[in-house]
Amino acid sequence: MKTTSTTLYLALMLLCSSVQAALITNGDFQTCDLTGWSMDTDGFGEPSNTINFSIGENTSTGNCAAQIGMAQLDSNFGFANTLFTTIHLSNVATLSFDWIFEGADLEDDFSDFFAVSLTDGSDRHILFENGQYDDGAFATQIDTTYDGWFLDFTLNGGFNFDPVQTSFSSLLTLDNISLTTAEVPEPSVLFLMFSGLLTLLLKRKRAFR
């Protein structure tokens, strides 16, 4: 009797505890394609040649990961390739992602760089920028102000000319992009919890008679 009651109680508490809801589709790219994501070049929409957007490998884990490239011919000031998705928020959420940035471009203020931002088409909120030839993990909180906005991962072309450097290029690898929020249990779940607790109390009362 005691074992059954304890098990039921723990099960009810598990059901009623806050759960983490994933708000980004295919953020880990384990479909090994870009399902759930859109591409843009220079604000003109998806390019006819999508060679700068691909699926590669996260060298740390060996899993599929998204890659945004900047080829030599694309490396001019102001050129940008963006991978983006729409986010929908009903509560404060935590955005996190892993990144690797590498290339043959120079490491200075005029070279390629990447930025992460939120935009609604007219306004933009920068979350991270000036990432250059490094790797790491990033996390930040986003509130409901940005519900329905686009989450952009943008590789920006720099401008430098060095006669010694003949193959300007860069590559941004993205993986484990996650947007999660703690959800409050629905009323039906709360009703289930109280019903279960009431059942436990009644059983205990009968057991002591």
C-alpha angles and dihedrals in degrees: 000000000000093000093049093048093048093049093049091048093051091047091052093049090050091052092049099045119103114277130208112242118203110224101183124074116226094353091155092048091223089146082070090229137077097263109156093023135093132208131223135179119199093336093296096108129245110354121234088235109050096182090125091061118065149135116257137155132286098231090206096056106015090233128128115278137176119255131198116194137197110202124204095259090050095053100106128124114278097014112133139182116198133192110195147168135185119253127208119199133187095165141016108296137192119234117201135166143162121233142186119192119190140152151129096263120108121268103240141101092279098052132094116291138170134229137190118213148155119236138173093195096269105040129044133200115195115218099174135358145163093045104163132178099330140091136230149119126278133195134177140155124254125195132209092268085088098050109142094015126129120254106217130197104190130187108201124203116231130204124241134132121205118164089208094053106069104168112054110184141131138195130204117199118197129190142160094025103179135176111183136169133186109245125209113237114262119250091251090058092048089051089052090052095051091044090052093049091049090052090051092051092050092049092049090049092053091047092059095049 
